[in-house]
Amino acid sequence: MADRTILEISDLNVHYGQAHALQGVSLAFGLAPVAIVGRNGMGKTTLCQAIVGLTKASAGSIRMEGQEVSRLPSYKIARHGIAIVPQGRRTFPSLTVDEHLRLASTGKGGAWTLARVYETFPRLAERKGNGGTQLSGGEQQMLAIARALLANPRYVIMDEPSEGLAPVIVDHLIDVLRALSKDGIGLLLVEQKLALATAVCDRVEIMLNGRIAASTTAAVLMADLPMQQRYLGVASAGH
């Protein structure tokens, strides 16, 4: 059965002054998780920010379940069911964990509730009374992920979610991300850790200089070291 399109990007362009950061990017996403990989500076974070309205596109279309959202402010895009876990976490140092999560909760019901968040991320339950500055980097990342899920979005964009997480937490994160489609949530995963990206997503898009340079599968990419070297700068063993 075909994966019905939820989020569609057509000929998307973004400029920073004279720099052409995104150059005619076209992608369609359904419930099946999709990874976008590439070296630093290739446009991955710009694409994430453009989808949610934090960076304005200079041309192109972004449609969420058939509705054009590219010209909307970010808070209205969020109401259309798109959430982002930004790179760098962006948590509030003056709020406790519990205050963060209660602020993010819509109260409209859905699969992701405060109780489920604390069950899924028990470390957050242990630290619920701690402020943002009292959390480790990994705990802040878990908080940023939980905050996005509490909106019960239709589509989640995660920009480097494993950043700052210990390996045991990364393993737990893989299980959480794999389960999202069962809740009817699509996932776009931007990730530097190739092992994590391919563990969660079968479909992989490779960005190079603001364009989609290649579309492949996790199995093909992991087995093709020359492709990894060409697009991702992965060194061969011993170098």
N, C-alpha and C positions, 0 to 999 in steps of 0.2 A: 504493500500500500504506500503510495507516494506521501512524502512529508509535506503537508500543506504549508504554504508560505505564510509566515506571520509578519516578518519584517523584510522590506525590500528596499534596496539602495540602487539608484540608477544614475550613472554618469556623474558621480559626486566629485566636486572640485572644491578645494579650500586653498586660499592664498593667505600668507603672512607677509604683507607688503609685496615685494617682488618675488618672494619665494613661493613656488607652486607646490604646496605640501601634499595635497591629494590630487591625483590626476585621472579623472574619469573612472572612479571606482564604481563597479556594479556588482552587487551580491544579493542573493536571496536566502533567507533563513527560515527554517521551520522549527519544530520542536527538537529535532536531533541536534545535539551540541556541536558547535563549530569552533575550531581553534584558528586564530590568526597568529602567525609567527613571523619573525624577521629580526634583523639586527637593529640595534638602537638607531633612532633617527630616520626610520623608514616610513613613518606616518601612522603607525598603529594607534598610538594614544590620540593623535589628531582625529582619526576615524571614530574612535569611541566618543570623544568630546563632541564631534559634529552630530552624531546620531542623537545625543541627548540635549543638544542645543547649547552646550557650553562654549562651543566654537561655531561661528556662523559659516555656512557653506556659501561660496561665491556662485555656484551653479549646481544643478542636479536636483534629484528628488529623493526623499526618504518617506516611505509609506509604511504605516503601522496598521496591519489588518485592513489594508486598502485605503486608509485615510492619510492624506498628505500632512506631515508634521514638520517638515524642514524649516518652515517659516514661523513656527510657534516658539514662544519662550520656553525655557527648560522646565518650568513648573507645570505647564500645560502638557508638555511631552510626557512628563512623569504620570500625569492623569490618564494618558492613553495606554499606560501599562508598561512603560520602559523604565527600568531601574539601572543604576550604575554603581559599581564598586570601584571608586577611582584609585588610580595609582597614588600611593602616599597616604591612604586611609582617610585623611581629612576629618578626624573626629574632633569633638569640642572639648578642650581641656577643662572647662569649667563645669561640665556635666558628668554625673556618675554613669556607670554602665546602664543601670536601670532607667535613669532619666533619658539617656540616649534612645533606648529601645522603646520606651513608652511614647516618646515624641515621634518616633518613626512609625509606630503602630497606627493603622488607619481606623481600627475599631469596627471595620465593616465585615469582619469575618474572612475566612479563607483558610487554606491549609497551614499557613505559617502563622502561629500565634506566639505570644510571649512565652508560654509554657513550653512550646515545642522548641523555640530557640534555646532556652536554658537546658532542655534535654539534649539537644543536638550539640551544643557547645557548653559542656559542664564547667569549663574554666570560667566562662562569663558568669555563670551562676555563683561561683565562688567569689567573684570579684564585683558583684553587682553594686556594692556600695562604694566602690573606688572611682575616683575621677580619672579623666583621660590622661593626665600627666602621671598617674600612678600605675599605668598599664605598660607592659612590655610591648615591643613592636609587634610581636605575634598576636598578643591579646587585642591590640588595636585593630589588627587586620581582621580577626574573627568578629570584632564588633562591627566593623564596616560591612562585612558580608551579611551578618545578621540583620543589620539595619535595612539593607536593601531587600532582603527576603520578607521582612515584616510588612512591606508594602504590598505583598502578594501580587507581584507584577506578572505580566504575560511573557515578558522578555527581560533577561538580566544580562548586562554587559559587565564583565569582570576584567579589569586592567591590572595584570600582574598580581593576582590574589595570593600567590604563594610567597610573595616577598616578605622576608622577616620571619617566616614560620619554620619551626623545628621540623625535622623529617617525620616524626611521629604525627605531628599535626597535619602535615601535608598529606599523609596517608588517609587521615580522617577526612580532610577536605575533598579528596578524590571521591570518597564514598558519598559525601553530601552533593557534590556536583553531578555525579552520575544519576542521583535520585531525582533531580529537578524535573526532568521530562515526565516523570510519573505524576507530578503535581500539575502538569500542563504548562510548565514554564520552559521557554526556550533559553538557550545559553550561547553567548558569544564570549569566548575565552581568549584573551590576549595574554600570552605567557612566554617568559624567557626559558623556563625549564621545559625542554622538549619532552622529557619523560612524562611530566605531568600532563602536558597538552595532549599527548598521544594516548595516555591512559584514560582520559575522559572523552576525547573526541575522535571519531573515526574520520571525519572530514577535516582537512587542514588546508588553509589558504596561506600562501606565502607572499608577504609584502616586500617590495624592493623599490626604493626611490618614489614612494607615493602611489605606486600601482600594485595591482595584484599580478605578480609575476608567474605564479604557478598555482594550480589547484590539484591536490593529491589526496591520498588517504594516509592514515597513521601508519599502516603496515608498510606501504611503499616508501614513505619518507624514512622510517626507521631502518629500513633495509638498504637505503640508497645513500651511502656515505658521500659520494661525489655531489649529490644534490644538497646534502647538508653543508658541505664545504662551500659550494657555489653561492648558496643563498643565505646561509646562517653563519658562515665563518667558523664552523665547527672544525677544530684541528684533528688531524689523524692521530692515532695512538703514538705516544712517545714524543710529540711535538707541542 
